[in-house]
Amino acid sequence: MNNGKIGILMIILGNILYLAYTLFCGNEATTFSEFSSGLLLGLSIGVNLIGIILLVIYISKNEKK
């Protein structure tokens, strides 16, 4: 797979992780739920950023060709 497809898939995965964060982490009662909500939010932001970076690299390489 090329960087374009991987970038798009990572952005979709990041959005799914953020949706899971908003659905399942409504009220934090325990420390584990606070940890899991932070983990979901951090992973969603990180995966989205990596996907955006891969798409920018893919687009810049195609512009040169």
N, C-alpha and C positions, 0 to 999 in steps of 0.2 A: 504494500500500500504506500502511496505517496504522502507527502506531508499535508496536502490539502484535505484528503479524506480523513486522516488521523486528527487533524486540527478540528474539523467539523464534528467528528465523533466525540472528541474531548470536550468541546463546548456543550454538546447535548448532554453528556454525562455530568458535567458541572451543574447544568440547570436541573437535572433530575436529582442530584444530591441536595441542591438548595431547596427544591420542592419537598424532599424528605425532611429537611431541617424545619421547614415551616409547618409541615403537617404533624410531625411526631414530637417536636420539642417545644410545645406550647408553654407548659408550666414546669419549671425545674424544682423538684422537691428534694432530690438527693444530690450528692456530689457527683455520682456517676452520671446522672442525667445532664448535669452541667458540663461534664467532660465530654459526653457523647454529642451534645449540641455544639460545643466548640469544635470538636473534631469534624463533624459534618460541615459546619460553616467554613472551616479552614480548608478542607479538602475541596469543597465546591469552588471557592475562590481560586485556589491553586490550580485546579484542573482547567478552569476557565482561562486563566492567564496563560498557561502553557499552550492551550488550544489557539488562543489569539496570536501568540508568538509564532507558532508553527504556520498558521495561515499567512501571517505577514511575510515570513521567510519564503513560503511557497509562491506568493504573489510577486515578491520582488525578483525571484529567480525567473519567473515566467515573463516578466516585463523585460528582462535583459535579452531573452531569446527572441 
